[in-house]
């Protein structure tokens, strides 16, 4: 039976590399979307439904700011901001239920 050595450094590094990374600007996009919802007074979740137009509008506004601050493509900015907008909408749904 062959003898194998275990490299704990390699195992630890593999575990760290397999963690999902948080995209740059996700927290600032979430904050910007929260501010957009407050200033426009257009909730992302109301009357038991997601307001998809409000979600898209808030994400687009946040994407412009994200692109100015972090650079990158429009697709990357919209991806981050739509993720943040849907997280915010789902949190609003959760808060409405409780």
C-alpha positions as CSV (number, residue, x, y, z in Angstrom):
1,X,0.0,0.0,0.0
2,X,1.5,3.3,-1.1
3,X,2.1,6.0,1.6
4,X,0.6,9.4,0.8
5,X,1.6,12.6,2.5
6,X,-1.0,15.2,3.2
7,X,-0.1,18.8,2.5
8,X,-2.2,20.9,4.8
9,X,-1.2,24.1,3.0
10,X,-2.5,22.7,-0.2
11,X,-5.8,21.7,1.4
12,X,-6.2,25.0,3.1
13,X,-5.4,26.9,-0.1
14,X,-7.9,24.7,-2.1
15,X,-10.6,25.5,0.5
16,X,-9.9,29.2,0.2
17,X,-9.9,29.1,-3.6
18,X,-13.3,27.3,-3.7
19,X,-15.1,30.1,-1.7
20,X,-17.3,32.3,-3.8
21,X,-15.9,35.8,-4.3
22,X,-18.0,38.9,-3.6
23,X,-18.0,41.1,-6.7
24,X,-16.4,44.5,-6.3
25,X,-19.0,47.1,-5.5
26,X,-21.8,44.8,-4.3
27,X,-22.1,46.6,-0.9
28,X,-22.1,50.0,-2.4
29,X,-24.6,49.0,-5.0
30,X,-26.9,47.7,-2.3
31,X,-26.6,51.0,-0.4
32,X,-27.3,53.0,-3.6
33,X,-30.4,50.9,-4.4
34,X,-31.7,51.4,-0.8
35,X,-31.2,55.2,-1.3
36,X,-32.9,55.1,-4.7
37,X,-35.9,53.2,-3.2
38,X,-36.1,55.8,-0.4
39,X,-35.8,58.9,-2.6
40,X,-38.2,57.7,-5.3
41,X,-40.6,56.2,-2.8
42,X,-41.1,53.2,-5.2
43,X,-40.8,50.0,-3.2
44,X,-39.3,46.9,-4.9
45,X,-41.9,44.6,-3.2
46,X,-45.5,45.7,-2.6
47,X,-48.9,44.2,-2.4
48,X,-47.5,40.7,-2.4
49,X,-45.6,41.1,-5.7
50,X,-42.2,42.1,-6.9
51,X,-42.2,45.4,-8.8
52,X,-39.9,44.4,-11.7
53,X,-39.9,47.8,-13.3
54,X,-38.8,49.4,-10.0
55,X,-36.1,46.8,-9.6
56,X,-34.8,47.4,-13.1
57,X,-34.9,51.1,-12.7
58,X,-33.0,51.1,-9.4
59,X,-30.5,48.6,-10.8
60,X,-29.9,50.8,-13.8
61,X,-29.3,53.9,-11.7
62,X,-26.9,52.0,-9.5
63,X,-25.1,50.6,-12.5
64,X,-24.3,54.0,-13.9
65,X,-22.7,54.9,-10.5
66,X,-21.0,51.5,-10.3
67,X,-19.5,51.9,-13.8
68,X,-18.2,55.4,-13.0
69,X,-16.6,54.3,-9.7
70,X,-15.2,50.9,-10.6
71,X,-15.0,51.0,-14.4
72,X,-15.7,47.8,-16.3
73,X,-18.3,47.0,-18.8
74,X,-22.0,47.8,-18.6
75,X,-22.8,44.1,-18.4
76,X,-20.6,43.7,-15.3
77,X,-22.1,46.7,-13.6
78,X,-25.7,45.6,-14.4
79,X,-24.9,42.1,-13.1
80,X,-23.7,43.4,-9.8
81,X,-26.5,45.9,-9.4
82,X,-29.3,43.5,-10.4
83,X,-27.9,41.0,-7.9
84,X,-28.0,43.7,-5.3
85,X,-31.5,44.9,-6.3
86,X,-33.0,41.4,-6.2
87,X,-31.4,40.8,-2.8
88,X,-32.9,44.0,-1.5
89,X,-36.3,43.0,-2.9
90,X,-36.2,39.6,-1.4
91,X,-35.2,41.1,1.9
92,X,-38.2,43.5,1.7
93,X,-40.5,40.5,1.0
94,X,-39.0,38.7,4.0
95,X,-39.5,41.8,6.2
96,X,-43.1,42.2,5.0
97,X,-43.9,38.6,5.9
98,X,-42.6,39.0,9.5
